Amino acid sequence: MIEHALTFGYVAVSIAVLLNLWRLLRGPSLMDRVLAVDTMVINVIALIILFGIQQRTTVFFEAALLFAMFGFISTVAYCRFILRGDVIE
Amino acid sequence: MTFVLEVLISALIVLGGIFALVGSVGLVKLPDLLTRLHGPTKATTLGVGGALAGSMLFFFGIEGTLSIHEVLISVFLFLTAPISAHFIAKAHLHEHVALRADLPPTGREHGWSTFDGVPESSDGEQAEHAPRG
């Protein structure tokens, strides 16, 4: 049963990533693209976790945690660059 | 017992997938950025939370190992999602200064702190409760 749920989860999250890519390409303003990348990172974390359940290993959680930190820091850095013209003053 | 656990894990995974999908559909369908922020910050974060809860239950109930990483990841995501949404909204407001006219009045002496800077701290008590104009 978990296998079928995992398949459903893969399909749903992959469609979500494709929709994010569409917004990333289309996005009328710069902040739309930043938001699309932020959402895409979160969806990729979901994919990594589903893959970890399928492989029955906890190795991938470090990768998920690194992705979470990297996505957050990149979003904040980009927004600060737009707001202040500099990342670290 | 194992069957109940599997049903629970599957339900969490499916719910997580549905929420992630709904958040991304909202990102595509909604009309402008300030409404588009709602989808990813709420629905997608909840979707990842569902997948993380399912993973935690899976490794605890079926594999028999207690892993704390999921708690760490979900706490981190739930903490940082509002912060990044706030930053994106603030940068968007600064990019489109014309939106300033659409903001509702704050009801205080100083306007929105995003635009007007930090108010003076001296006699801030009285100024804080004084109605605007």
Backbone of each chain as ProteinMPNN parsed JSONL, in Angstrom:
{"seq_chain_A": "MIEHALTFGYVAVSIAVLLNLWRLLRGPSLMDRVLAVDTMVINVIALIILFGIQQRTTVFFEAALLFAMFGFISTVAYCRFILRGDVIE", "coords_chain_A": {"N_chain_A": [[0.837, -1.211, 0.0], [1.958, 1.179, 0.776], [3.684, 1.529, -1.297], [2.024, 2.26, -3.449], [1.02, 4.655, -2.47], [3.385, 6.08, -2.395], [3.973, 6.211, -5.107], [1.846, 7.807, -5.968], [2.489, 10.116, -4.518], [4.974, 10.793, -5.662], [4.142, 11.404, -8.303], [2.371, 13.571, -7.849], [4.036, 15.499, -6.587], [5.927, 15.815, -8.561], [4.449, 16.917, -10.66], [3.883, 19.281, -9.37], [6.454, 20.418, -9.237], [6.881, 20.816, -11.952], [4.912, 22.741, -12.472], [5.933, 24.801, -10.926], [8.254, 25.282, -12.373], [7.15, 26.287, -14.688], [6.12, 28.681, -13.732], [8.49, 29.848, -13.04], [9.738, 30.247, -15.514], [7.838, 31.848, -16.775], [7.074, 33.885, -15.046], [6.06, 37.175, -14.381], [7.361, 39.211, -12.864], [10.448, 39.876, -11.066], [10.361, 38.976, -8.412], [8.447, 37.02, -8.541], [9.857, 34.988, -9.745], [11.786, 34.443, -7.818], [10.119, 33.508, -5.788], [9.117, 31.248, -7.067], [11.416, 29.658, -7.259], [11.924, 29.265, -4.556], [9.65, 27.781, -3.798], [10.083, 25.573, -5.397], [12.366, 24.459, -4.272], [11.307, 23.585, -1.83], [9.516, 21.655, -2.758], [11.319, 19.864, -3.874], [12.572, 18.966, -1.588], [10.459, 17.492, -0.515], [10.361, 15.482, -2.477], [12.861, 14.241, -2.056], [12.473, 13.194, 0.482], [10.392, 11.379, 0.06], [11.751, 9.619, -1.602], [13.628, 8.661, 0.208], [11.939, 7.227, 1.925], [11.157, 5.236, 0.165], [13.57, 3.923, -0.397], [14.154, 2.99, 2.078], [16.031, 4.123, 3.841], [17.838, 6.33, 5.992], [19.662, 8.086, 5.098], [19.259, 10.162, 3.385], [18.225, 12.312, 4.691], [19.977, 14.217, 5.62], [20.693, 15.412, 3.244], [18.223, 16.532, 2.591], [17.937, 18.354, 4.676], [20.087, 20.038, 4.152], [19.273, 21.058, 1.706], [17.019, 22.479, 2.531], [18.155, 24.496, 4.159], [19.819, 25.744, 2.282], [17.989, 26.654, 0.372], [16.452, 28.479, 1.875], [18.409, 30.355, 2.668], [19.297, 31.271, 0.205], [16.982, 32.478, -0.827], [16.558, 34.542, 1.051], [18.937, 35.954, 0.738], [18.731, 36.82, -1.905], [16.459, 38.465, -1.744], [17.38, 40.396, 0.028], [19.357, 41.45, -1.525], [17.838, 42.685, -3.509], [16.47, 44.511, -1.925], [18.413, 46.065, -0.532], [20.557, 46.374, -2.18], [22.812, 45.005, -1.661], [24.26, 42.092, -0.224], [25.562, 41.39, 2.203], [26.131, 43.869, 4.449]], "CA_chain_A": [[0.0, 0.0, 0.0], [2.842, 2.343, 0.831], [4.261, 1.713, -2.641], [1.083, 3.03, -4.269], [0.998, 6.025, -1.942], [4.631, 6.732, -2.826], [3.825, 6.541, -6.533], [0.98, 8.989, -6.044], [3.234, 11.27, -4.031], [5.947, 11.176, -6.696], [3.457, 12.051, -9.43], [1.829, 14.867, -7.438], [5.108, 16.469, -6.346], [6.595, 16.117, -9.83], [3.608, 17.905, -11.364], [4.071, 20.554, -8.669], [7.738, 20.982, -9.669], [6.712, 21.319, -13.322], [4.166, 24.001, -12.401], [6.869, 25.819, -10.445], [9.155, 25.632, -13.481], [6.383, 27.143, -15.596], [6.071, 30.026, -13.135], [9.853, 30.386, -13.074], [10.0, 30.733, -16.867], [6.837, 32.799, -17.21], [6.889, 34.901, -14.022], [6.231, 38.522, -14.911], [8.317, 40.058, -12.141], [11.607, 39.186, -10.493], [9.998, 38.317, -7.161], [7.751, 35.785, -8.904], [10.847, 33.946, -10.012], [12.369, 34.053, -6.527], [9.113, 32.697, -5.104], [9.043, 29.951, -7.747], [12.584, 28.856, -6.856], [11.718, 28.901, -3.153], [8.676, 26.687, -3.768], [10.675, 24.398, -6.03], [13.256, 23.834, -3.279], [10.477, 22.866, -0.854], [9.005, 20.45, -3.41], [12.429, 18.912, -4.024], [12.731, 18.336, -0.27], [9.427, 16.446, -0.433], [10.789, 14.363, -3.329], [13.969, 13.535, -1.397], [11.952, 12.425, 1.62], [9.677, 10.221, -0.49], [12.768, 8.672, -2.07], [14.185, 8.029, 1.403], [10.999, 6.204, 2.395], [11.169, 4.113, -0.777], [14.816, 3.185, -0.253], [14.227, 2.556, 3.484], [17.285, 4.564, 4.449], [17.743, 7.677, 6.542], [20.848, 8.841, 4.669], [18.905, 11.319, 2.577], [17.705, 13.423, 5.479], [20.987, 15.279, 5.643], [20.551, 16.146, 1.982], [17.008, 17.342, 2.676], [18.204, 19.475, 5.582], [20.967, 20.972, 3.445], [18.453, 21.747, 0.706], [16.165, 23.447, 3.22], [18.968, 25.654, 4.551], [20.307, 26.423, 1.086], [16.869, 27.376, -0.236], [16.093, 29.637, 2.701], [19.46, 31.37, 2.636], [19.351, 31.903, -1.122], [15.837, 33.389, -0.943], [16.788, 35.742, 1.868], [20.029, 36.725, 0.138], [18.244, 37.504, -3.112], [15.561, 39.559, -1.349], [18.193, 41.473, 0.591], [20.053, 42.102, -2.638], [16.879, 43.584, -4.146], [16.073, 45.578, -1.003], [19.485, 46.93, -0.067], [21.623, 46.49, -3.162], [23.99, 44.33, -1.148], [23.805, 40.97, 0.589], [26.109, 41.621, 3.544], [26.598, 45.261, 4.445]], "C_chain_A": [[0.869, 1.257, 0.0], [3.455, 2.62, -0.536], [3.339, 2.566, -3.506], [1.014, 4.473, -3.801], [2.238, 6.786, -2.389], [4.561, 7.115, -4.3], [2.966, 7.784, -6.708], [1.729, 10.246, -5.613], [4.26, 11.757, -5.047], [5.283, 11.956, -7.813], [2.991, 13.457, -9.037], [2.945, 15.89, -7.284], [5.842, 16.803, -7.642], [5.782, 17.097, -10.66], [3.78, 19.276, -10.714], [5.372, 21.22, -9.095], [7.629, 21.538, -11.086], [5.951, 22.643, -13.325], [5.063, 25.13, -11.903], [7.822, 26.262, -11.543], [8.447, 26.554, -14.469], [6.347, 28.564, -15.052], [7.457, 30.668, -13.19], [10.173, 30.939, -14.454], [9.104, 31.903, -17.204], [6.877, 34.077, -16.394], [7.093, 36.339, -14.462], [7.269, 39.351, -14.167], [9.427, 39.185, -11.554], [11.225, 38.392, -9.246], [9.194, 37.049, -7.408], [8.742, 34.66, -9.114], [11.515, 33.488, -8.72], [11.405, 33.143, -5.77], [9.015, 31.313, -5.732], [10.222, 29.074, -7.348], [12.44, 28.388, -5.416], [10.761, 27.715, -3.048], [9.266, 25.408, -4.35], [11.622, 23.688, -5.067], [12.441, 23.023, -2.282], [9.931, 21.576, -1.47], [10.098, 19.409, -3.602], [12.728, 18.224, -2.696], [11.704, 17.217, -0.094], [9.82, 15.235, -1.274], [11.89, 13.547, -2.663], [13.445, 12.661, -0.27], [11.179, 11.197, 1.139], [10.661, 9.16, -0.988], [13.409, 7.942, -0.887], [13.266, 6.967, 1.967], [11.069, 4.982, 1.478], [12.417, 3.255, -0.613], [15.028, 2.654, 1.156], [15.564, 2.932, 4.126], [17.119, 6.0, 4.93], [18.903, 8.562, 6.084], [20.44, 10.168, 4.039], [18.413, 12.505, 3.389], [18.709, 14.556, 5.595], [20.886, 16.121, 4.38], [19.318, 17.052, 2.026], [17.234, 18.568, 3.547], [19.088, 20.518, 4.905], [20.187, 21.756, 2.398], [17.595, 22.814, 1.357], [16.959, 24.698, 3.572], [19.396, 26.459, 3.329], [19.198, 27.239, 0.429], [16.507, 28.622, 0.55], [17.134, 30.739, 2.572], [19.505, 32.052, 1.271], [18.18, 32.857, -1.313], [16.09, 34.685, -0.189], [17.891, 36.601, 1.258], [19.551, 37.478, -1.094], [17.342, 38.677, -2.743], [16.351, 40.715, -0.755], [18.948, 42.202, -0.506], [19.12, 43.075, -3.347], [16.603, 44.783, -3.237], [17.192, 46.569, -0.763], [20.574, 47.139, -1.098], [22.891, 45.779, -2.755], [23.509, 43.181, -0.272], [24.267, 41.131, 2.029], [26.689, 43.024, 3.56], [27.795, 45.406, 5.362]], "O_chain_A": [[0.57, 2.247, -0.667], [3.714, 3.767, -0.899], [3.79, 3.473, -4.205], [0.958, 5.4, -4.609], [2.171, 7.971, -2.719], [5.017, 8.186, -4.701], [3.294, 8.687, -7.478], [1.626, 11.296, -6.247], [4.409, 12.958, -5.273], [5.763, 13.011, -8.228], [3.187, 14.414, -9.786], [2.837, 17.013, -7.778], [6.324, 17.922, -7.818], [6.337, 17.998, -11.289], [3.819, 20.299, -11.397], [5.413, 22.434, -9.296], [8.197, 22.584, -11.398], [6.287, 23.557, -14.077], [4.979, 26.262, -12.378], [8.164, 27.44, -11.65], [9.049, 27.477, -15.019], [6.518, 29.531, -15.794], [7.582, 31.88, -13.365], [10.809, 31.986, -14.565], [9.545, 32.854, -17.849], [6.743, 35.183, -16.919], [8.194, 36.698, -14.88], [7.992, 40.125, -14.793], [9.357, 37.956, -11.547], [11.7, 37.274, -9.044], [9.235, 36.113, -6.609], [8.501, 33.521, -8.714], [11.782, 32.3, -8.538], [11.812, 32.139, -5.186], [8.85, 30.318, -5.027], [10.052, 27.876, -7.123], [12.788, 27.254, -5.087], [11.017, 26.764, -2.309], [8.994, 24.307, -3.87], [11.679, 22.458, -5.044], [12.823, 21.909, -1.923], [9.882, 20.536, -0.812], [9.84, 18.209, -3.504], [13.093, 17.048, -2.668], [12.023, 16.139, 0.406], [9.638, 14.095, -0.847], [11.866, 12.317, -2.695], [13.903, 11.534, -0.081], [11.286, 10.117, 1.72], [10.436, 7.962, -0.818], [13.698, 6.748, -0.972], [13.727, 5.926, 2.434], [11.044, 3.842, 1.942], [12.352, 2.028, -0.678], [15.996, 1.934, 1.4], [16.15, 2.142, 4.865], [16.361, 6.78, 4.354], [19.105, 9.653, 6.616], [21.158, 11.163, 4.133], [18.205, 13.588, 2.842], [18.329, 15.725, 5.662], [20.976, 17.349, 4.416], [19.358, 18.192, 1.562], [16.794, 19.67, 3.22], [18.875, 21.721, 5.056], [20.4, 22.955, 2.217], [17.448, 23.915, 0.827], [16.513, 25.818, 3.325], [19.347, 27.689, 3.332], [19.423, 28.365, -0.016], [16.282, 29.688, -0.023], [16.795, 31.908, 2.389], [19.724, 33.261, 1.182], [18.347, 33.93, -1.893], [15.87, 35.778, -0.71], [17.799, 37.828, 1.258], [19.919, 38.634, -1.305], [17.434, 39.75, -3.339], [16.034, 41.879, -1.001], [19.158, 43.413, -0.434], [19.54, 44.162, -3.745], [16.512, 45.919, -3.702], [16.965, 47.779, -0.783], [21.436, 47.998, -0.914], [23.927, 45.917, -3.407], [22.457, 43.287, 0.359], [23.472, 41.024, 2.962], [27.605, 43.343, 2.803], [28.338, 46.502, 5.499]]}, "seq_chain_B": "MTFVLEVLISALIVLGGIFALVGSVGLVKLPDLLTRLHGPTKATTLGVGGALAGSMLFFFGIEGTLSIHEVLISVFLFLTAPISAHFIAKAHLHEHVALRADLPPTGREHGWSTFDGVPESSDGEQAEHAPRG", "coords_chain_B": {"N_chain_B": [[-2.174, -4.45, 13.236], [0.118, -3.53, 11.963], [-1.067, -3.096, 9.537], [-2.853, -1.008, 10.014], [-1.007, 0.956, 10.603], [0.292, 1.155, 8.144], [-1.783, 2.114, 6.552], [-2.14, 4.586, 7.741], [0.357, 5.816, 7.264], [0.349, 5.834, 4.463], [-1.855, 7.485, 4.014], [-0.894, 9.896, 5.059], [1.231, 10.406, 3.303], [-0.117, 10.65, 0.842], [-1.786, 12.817, 1.416], [0.158, 14.779, 1.833], [1.284, 14.936, -0.75], [-0.971, 15.868, -2.179], [-1.359, 18.372, -0.977], [1.043, 19.687, -1.607], [0.787, 19.787, -4.364], [-1.512, 21.371, -4.608], [-0.603, 23.801, -3.573], [1.289, 24.507, -5.531], [-0.321, 24.705, -7.795], [-1.809, 26.892, -7.007], [0.244, 28.756, -7.086], [0.566, 29.012, -9.802], [-1.986, 29.733, -10.763], [-3.077, 31.978, -9.43], [-3.777, 35.566, -9.404], [-1.926, 37.875, -8.854], [1.309, 38.754, -7.348], [1.165, 39.073, -4.544], [-1.067, 37.633, -3.807], [-0.286, 35.214, -4.82], [1.67, 34.454, -3.087], [0.411, 33.124, -1.042], [-0.151, 30.427, -1.677], [2.378, 28.792, -1.904], [3.51, 29.371, 0.665], [1.749, 28.413, 2.587], [0.206, 26.044, 1.762], [2.13, 24.397, 0.444], [4.141, 24.134, 2.354], [2.726, 22.793, 4.318], [2.253, 20.45, 2.905], [4.844, 19.337, 2.657], [5.244, 18.991, 5.342], [3.37, 16.97, 5.861], [4.455, 14.83, 4.358], [6.848, 14.544, 5.756], [5.906, 13.807, 8.292], [4.743, 11.365, 7.655], [7.052, 9.976, 6.887], [8.45, 9.948, 9.29], [6.756, 8.392, 10.887], [6.88, 6.048, 9.425], [9.594, 5.222, 9.67], [9.714, 4.929, 12.399], [7.632, 3.164, 13.095], [7.689, 0.95, 11.303], [10.314, 0.383, 10.415], [11.538, 0.579, 12.844], [13.379, 2.362, 13.866], [14.101, 5.284, 15.593], [14.02, 8.416, 14.274], [15.243, 11.67, 14.339], [15.65, 13.573, 12.525], [13.578, 14.323, 10.778], [11.906, 15.855, 12.371], [13.602, 17.966, 12.827], [13.924, 18.989, 10.209], [11.259, 19.655, 9.592], [10.634, 21.531, 11.567], [12.483, 23.493, 10.914], [11.597, 24.191, 8.327], [8.978, 25.107, 8.869], [9.576, 27.276, 10.423], [11.049, 28.934, 8.707], [9.513, 29.432, 6.436], [7.488, 31.553, 6.771], [9.266, 33.685, 7.135], [10.735, 33.914, 4.742], [8.607, 34.433, 3.026], [7.76, 36.885, 4.013], [10.007, 38.44, 3.406], [9.959, 38.305, 0.608], [7.521, 39.571, 0.046], [8.076, 42.111, 1.04], [10.211, 42.939, -0.573], [8.849, 42.952, -2.969], [6.996, 45.018, -2.535], [8.763, 47.139, -2.408], [9.739, 47.101, -4.934], [7.581, 47.805, -6.493], [6.591, 50.711, -6.073], [4.307, 52.12, -6.463], [2.288, 50.642, -5.396], [2.046, 51.511, -2.865], [0.049, 53.376, -2.493], [-2.19, 51.825, -2.342], [-2.147, 50.594, 0.085], [-3.719, 49.984, 3.224], [-4.567, 52.502, 5.732], [-2.492, 52.882, 8.653], [-3.605, 53.731, 11.007], [-2.234, 55.072, 12.872], [0.234, 57.493, 13.944], [2.607, 57.353, 12.481], [3.413, 55.959, 9.285], [3.418, 52.943, 7.274], [5.926, 50.797, 8.362], [7.664, 49.668, 6.596], [8.038, 51.543, 4.624], [8.32, 54.018, 5.896], [10.288, 53.958, 7.803], [11.762, 53.46, 11.102], [9.751, 54.518, 13.815], [10.075, 57.421, 15.995], [11.409, 56.93, 19.249], [11.016, 58.47, 21.49], [8.475, 59.834, 23.556], [6.813, 57.829, 22.576], [4.714, 56.421, 23.531], [2.368, 57.97, 23.647], [2.108, 58.752, 21.044], [1.632, 56.398, 19.849], [-0.967, 55.608, 20.313], [-2.468, 57.591, 19.299], [-4.994, 58.582, 17.063], [-4.983, 58.621, 13.486], [-4.839, 61.652, 11.703]], "CA_chain_B": [[-1.489, -3.241, 13.723], [0.961, -3.037, 10.881], [-1.931, -2.625, 8.458], [-3.325, 0.33, 10.402], [0.143, 1.855, 10.472], [0.534, 1.396, 6.719], [-2.857, 2.996, 6.067], [-1.866, 5.934, 8.263], [1.51, 6.371, 6.537], [-0.069, 6.113, 3.089], [-2.731, 8.66, 4.029], [-0.06, 11.092, 5.255], [1.994, 10.679, 2.078], [-1.048, 11.133, -0.187], [-2.189, 14.176, 1.796], [1.286, 15.665, 1.562], [1.363, 15.158, -2.193], [-2.085, 16.723, -2.617], [-1.148, 19.753, -0.529], [2.13, 20.269, -2.405], [0.248, 20.075, -5.692], [-2.436, 22.505, -4.509], [0.192, 25.015, -3.423], [1.916, 24.9, -6.797], [-1.391, 25.163, -8.683], [-2.072, 28.266, -6.588], [1.346, 29.606, -7.573], [0.38, 29.27, -11.231], [-3.287, 30.242, -11.161], [-3.546, 33.205, -8.779], [-3.529, 36.692, -10.311], [-0.714, 38.686, -8.682], [2.294, 38.123, -6.476], [0.813, 39.059, -3.127], [-1.95, 36.481, -3.587], [0.455, 34.002, -5.149], [2.483, 34.069, -1.932], [-0.337, 32.284, -0.103], [-0.063, 29.006, -2.004], [3.595, 28.13, -1.446], [3.871, 29.489, 2.085], [0.889, 27.618, 3.482], [-0.136, 24.693, 1.31], [3.3, 23.57, 0.148], [4.809, 23.811, 3.618], [1.927, 21.742, 4.955], [2.471, 19.216, 2.163], [6.115, 18.756, 3.083], [5.035, 18.526, 6.714], [2.696, 15.672, 5.798], [5.419, 13.812, 3.918], [7.808, 14.33, 6.846], [5.243, 13.041, 9.354], [4.634, 9.995, 7.168], [8.378, 9.377, 6.938], [8.796, 9.695, 10.69], [5.944, 7.249, 11.313], [7.385, 4.862, 8.722], [10.851, 4.743, 10.244], [9.513, 4.546, 13.793], [6.717, 2.05, 13.253], [7.963, -0.237, 10.482], [11.747, 0.067, 10.479], [11.895, 0.46, 14.248], [14.421, 3.293, 14.289], [13.582, 6.621, 15.856], [14.891, 9.422, 13.644], [14.849, 13.019, 14.751], [15.928, 14.483, 11.414], [12.345, 14.864, 10.217], [11.457, 16.941, 13.247], [14.517, 19.085, 12.567], [13.613, 19.572, 8.903], [9.94, 20.299, 9.576], [10.705, 22.745, 12.387], [13.207, 24.494, 10.129], [10.741, 24.687, 7.233], [7.853, 25.87, 9.4], [10.096, 28.55, 10.921], [11.606, 29.817, 7.686], [8.549, 29.775, 5.379], [6.968, 32.914, 6.922], [10.322, 34.7, 7.009], [11.035, 34.157, 3.33], [7.432, 35.075, 2.433], [7.816, 38.287, 4.423], [11.054, 39.105, 2.624], [9.533, 38.438, -0.785], [6.482, 40.601, -0.015], [8.706, 43.407, 1.27], [10.947, 43.3, -1.783], [7.866, 43.268, -4.009], [6.467, 46.355, -2.258], [9.773, 48.135, -2.742], [9.904, 47.122, -6.383], [6.43, 48.512, -7.058], [6.294, 51.734, -5.065], [2.94, 52.598, -6.698], [1.384, 49.875, -4.533], [1.955, 52.163, -1.571], [-1.234, 54.077, -2.404], [-3.264, 50.867, -2.071], [-2.052, 50.058, 1.436], [-4.661, 50.611, 4.165], [-3.886, 53.333, 6.743], [-2.123, 52.135, 9.843], [-4.358, 54.206, 12.153], [-1.31, 55.679, 13.826], [0.85, 58.709, 13.446], [3.568, 56.997, 11.444], [2.851, 55.049, 8.306], [3.946, 51.584, 7.253], [7.345, 50.868, 8.725], [8.465, 49.295, 5.433], [8.349, 52.725, 3.834], [8.594, 55.238, 6.636], [11.361, 53.804, 8.762], [11.383, 53.221, 12.484], [9.281, 55.745, 14.455], [10.86, 57.918, 17.127], [11.052, 56.213, 20.466], [10.617, 59.42, 22.526], [7.016, 59.899, 23.75], [6.189, 56.882, 21.662], [3.501, 55.868, 24.144], [1.189, 58.749, 23.274], [1.976, 58.771, 19.591], [1.209, 55.098, 19.362], [-2.409, 55.436, 20.398], [-3.18, 58.717, 18.699], [-5.546, 58.244, 15.76], [-4.372, 59.359, 12.383], [-5.538, 62.764, 11.079]], "C_chain_B": [[-0.623, -2.642, 12.624], [0.123, -2.472, 9.753], [-2.44, -1.211, 8.754], [-2.213, 1.358, 10.206], [0.398, 2.191, 9.005], [-0.525, 2.323, 6.135], [-2.573, 4.429, 6.494], [-0.718, 6.59, 7.488], [1.114, 6.739, 5.12], [-0.944, 7.356, 3.029], [-1.909, 9.935, 4.183], [0.697, 11.444, 3.981], [1.084, 11.259, 0.999], [-1.488, 12.554, 0.128], [-1.068, 15.18, 1.517], [1.423, 15.98, 0.091], [0.27, 16.081, -2.686], [-1.838, 18.165, -2.211], [-0.03, 20.437, -1.318], [1.627, 20.657, -3.785], [-0.666, 21.291, -5.656], [-1.674, 23.817, -4.371], [0.795, 25.466, -4.735], [0.879, 25.322, -7.83], [-1.767, 26.602, -8.328], [-0.997, 29.215, -7.08], [1.156, 29.944, -9.037], [-0.9, 30.05, -11.495], [-3.612, 31.627, -10.6], [-3.047, 34.448, -9.518], [-2.263, 37.503, -10.078], [0.126, 38.167, -7.525], [1.837, 38.044, -5.028], [-0.226, 37.986, -2.826], [-1.224, 35.177, -3.869], [1.309, 33.524, -3.985], [1.753, 33.076, -1.038], [-0.146, 30.802, -0.384], [1.191, 28.342, -1.462], [3.823, 28.217, 0.056], [2.998, 28.614, 2.957], [0.735, 26.196, 2.986], [1.106, 23.84, 1.103], [4.05, 23.198, 1.417], [4.062, 22.712, 4.356], [2.116, 20.41, 4.244], [3.768, 18.544, 2.554], [6.004, 18.255, 4.519], [4.348, 17.171, 6.743], [3.64, 14.558, 5.39], [6.421, 13.502, 5.027], [7.187, 13.521, 7.977], [5.086, 11.585, 8.939], [5.966, 9.272, 7.243], [8.777, 9.027, 8.371], [8.06, 8.465, 11.221], [6.447, 5.961, 10.687], [8.635, 4.323, 9.404], [10.686, 4.327, 11.696], [8.697, 3.262, 13.886], [7.146, 0.805, 12.51], [9.434, -0.612, 10.528], [12.243, -0.055, 11.92], [13.044, 1.346, 14.684], [13.805, 4.672, 14.475], [14.534, 7.639, 15.231], [14.348, 10.815, 13.914], [15.0, 14.0, 13.6], [14.665, 15.116, 10.852], [11.831, 16.022, 11.043], [12.29, 18.188, 12.974], [14.139, 19.785, 11.258], [12.275, 20.299, 8.961], [9.938, 21.555, 10.421], [11.402, 23.863, 11.605], [12.322, 25.073, 9.035], [9.608, 25.546, 7.77], [8.309, 27.204, 9.982], [10.457, 29.492, 9.776], [10.607, 30.205, 6.606], [7.95, 31.172, 5.56], [8.031, 33.983, 6.732], [10.606, 34.989, 5.546], [9.847, 34.801, 2.631], [7.405, 36.562, 2.767], [8.848, 39.057, 3.606], [10.609, 39.329, 1.188], [8.481, 39.532, -0.911], [7.087, 41.989, 0.138], [9.473, 43.873, 0.033], [9.994, 43.659, -2.917], [7.283, 44.662, -3.805], [7.483, 47.428, -2.63], [10.015, 48.223, -4.232], [8.78, 47.906, -7.052], [5.964, 49.549, -6.042], [4.874, 52.267, -5.26], [1.934, 51.859, -5.833], [1.18, 50.553, -3.191], [0.612, 52.871, -1.396], [-2.355, 53.122, -2.03], [-3.243, 50.339, -0.645], [-3.074, 50.736, 2.339], [-3.91, 51.471, 5.175], [-3.606, 52.537, 8.005], [-2.945, 52.545, 11.057], [-3.482, 54.821, 13.213], [-0.627, 56.859, 13.168], [1.828, 58.417, 12.32], [2.958, 55.945, 10.535], [3.447, 53.657, 8.411], [5.453, 51.615, 7.45], [8.235, 50.426, 7.568], [8.913, 50.518, 4.653], [8.847, 53.891, 4.672], [9.714, 55.109, 7.646], [10.844, 53.66, 10.181], [10.895, 54.52, 13.115], [10.169, 56.132, 15.627], [10.428, 57.221, 18.397], [10.62, 57.174, 21.572], [9.123, 59.701, 22.428], [6.264, 59.009, 22.74], [4.877, 56.342, 22.209], [2.258, 56.616, 23.672], [0.987, 58.7, 21.76], [1.406, 57.456, 19.08], [-0.302, 54.961, 19.356], [-3.186, 56.577, 19.76], [-3.728, 58.3, 17.33], [-4.972, 59.136, 14.674], [-5.343, 60.41, 11.856], [-6.995, 62.864, 11.429]], "O_chain_B": [[-0.624, -1.434, 12.386], [0.515, -1.512, 9.09], [-2.46, -0.342, 7.882], [-2.438, 2.465, 9.717], [0.679, 3.337, 8.654], [-0.219, 3.202, 5.33], [-2.741, 5.367, 5.715], [-0.8, 7.756, 7.105], [1.479, 7.803, 4.618], [-0.808, 8.181, 2.125], [-2.182, 10.938, 3.523], [0.801, 12.613, 3.612], [1.442, 12.224, 0.324], [-1.56, 13.4, -0.763], [-1.313, 16.283, 1.03], [1.648, 17.128, -0.291], [0.518, 16.968, -3.502], [-2.076, 19.083, -2.996], [-0.134, 21.616, -1.659], [1.983, 21.709, -4.317], [-0.616, 22.141, -6.545], [-2.045, 24.824, -4.973], [0.819, 26.66, -5.033], [1.15, 26.195, -8.654], [-2.012, 27.427, -9.208], [-1.29, 30.352, -7.449], [1.533, 31.029, -9.48], [-0.918, 30.933, -12.352], [-4.351, 32.382, -11.233], [-2.012, 34.398, -10.183], [-1.566, 37.8, -11.048], [-0.286, 37.256, -6.807], [2.095, 37.047, -4.354], [-0.271, 37.474, -1.707], [-1.503, 34.155, -3.242], [1.639, 32.341, -3.894], [2.388, 32.275, -0.352], [0.005, 30.005, 0.542], [1.097, 27.425, -0.647], [4.278, 27.25, 0.668], [3.466, 28.114, 3.98], [1.085, 25.247, 3.687], [1.143, 22.688, 1.533], [4.541, 22.077, 1.545], [4.668, 21.816, 4.943], [2.138, 19.359, 4.884], [3.808, 17.331, 2.763], [6.589, 17.232, 4.877], [4.697, 16.314, 7.554], [3.64, 13.48, 5.984], [6.802, 12.348, 5.222], [7.84, 12.655, 8.558], [5.267, 10.678, 9.75], [6.021, 8.099, 7.614], [9.353, 7.972, 8.638], [8.638, 7.618, 11.902], [6.447, 4.909, 11.326], [8.736, 3.129, 9.683], [11.426, 3.473, 12.184], [9.03, 2.37, 14.666], [6.986, -0.3, 13.028], [9.773, -1.788, 10.663], [13.249, -0.714, 12.182], [13.63, 1.126, 15.744], [13.074, 5.159, 13.612], [15.704, 7.719, 15.605], [13.161, 11.091, 13.74], [14.531, 15.135, 13.686], [14.661, 16.293, 10.491], [11.38, 17.036, 10.509], [11.773, 19.302, 12.898], [14.046, 21.012, 11.203], [12.147, 21.413, 8.454], [9.313, 22.548, 10.048], [10.975, 25.017, 11.628], [12.289, 26.286, 8.829], [9.301, 26.594, 7.202], [7.532, 28.157, 10.034], [10.209, 30.695, 9.852], [10.813, 31.204, 5.918], [7.9, 31.927, 4.589], [7.74, 35.067, 6.226], [10.71, 36.147, 5.141], [10.034, 35.629, 1.739], [7.072, 37.393, 1.922], [8.598, 40.18, 3.169], [10.841, 40.392, 0.613], [8.522, 40.331, -1.846], [6.675, 42.932, -0.538], [9.4, 45.038, -0.358], [10.276, 44.545, -3.723], [7.094, 45.407, -4.767], [7.114, 48.5, -3.108], [10.435, 49.259, -4.748], [8.998, 48.588, -8.053], [5.056, 49.295, -5.251], [4.291, 52.811, -4.322], [0.85, 52.376, -5.559], [0.251, 50.217, -2.457], [0.096, 52.958, -0.282], [-3.363, 53.543, -1.463], [-4.202, 49.708, -0.203], [-3.278, 51.946, 2.234], [-2.74, 51.209, 5.453], [-4.365, 51.644, 8.382], [-2.994, 51.807, 12.041], [-3.931, 55.066, 14.333], [-0.871, 57.181, 12.005], [1.877, 59.141, 11.325], [2.111, 55.152, 10.946], [3.915, 53.237, 9.47], [6.164, 52.369, 6.785], [9.42, 50.757, 7.539], [10.009, 50.547, 4.093], [9.693, 54.665, 4.225], [10.055, 56.097, 8.296], [9.64, 53.729, 10.429], [11.562, 55.545, 12.969], [10.905, 55.313, 16.177], [9.245, 56.953, 18.606], [9.93, 56.76, 22.503], [8.576, 59.793, 21.329], [5.249, 59.391, 22.157], [4.03, 55.865, 21.455], [1.237, 56.012, 23.343], [-0.137, 58.62, 21.264], [0.781, 57.402, 18.021], [-0.864, 54.28, 18.498], [-4.414, 56.537, 19.687], [-2.997, 57.725, 16.524], [-4.536, 60.259, 14.929], [-6.509, 60.118, 11.593], [-7.683, 63.769, 10.957]]}, "name": "protein", "num_of_chains": 2, "seq": "MIEHALTFGYVAVSIAVLLNLWRLLRGPSLMDRVLAVDTMVINVIALIILFGIQQRTTVFFEAALLFAMFGFISTVAYCRFILRGDVIEMTFVLEVLISALIVLGGIFALVGSVGLVKLPDLLTRLHGPTKATTLGVGGALAGSMLFFFGIEGTLSIHEVLISVFLFLTAPISAHFIAKAHLHEHVALRADLPPTGREHGWSTFDGVPESSDGEQAEHAPRG"}
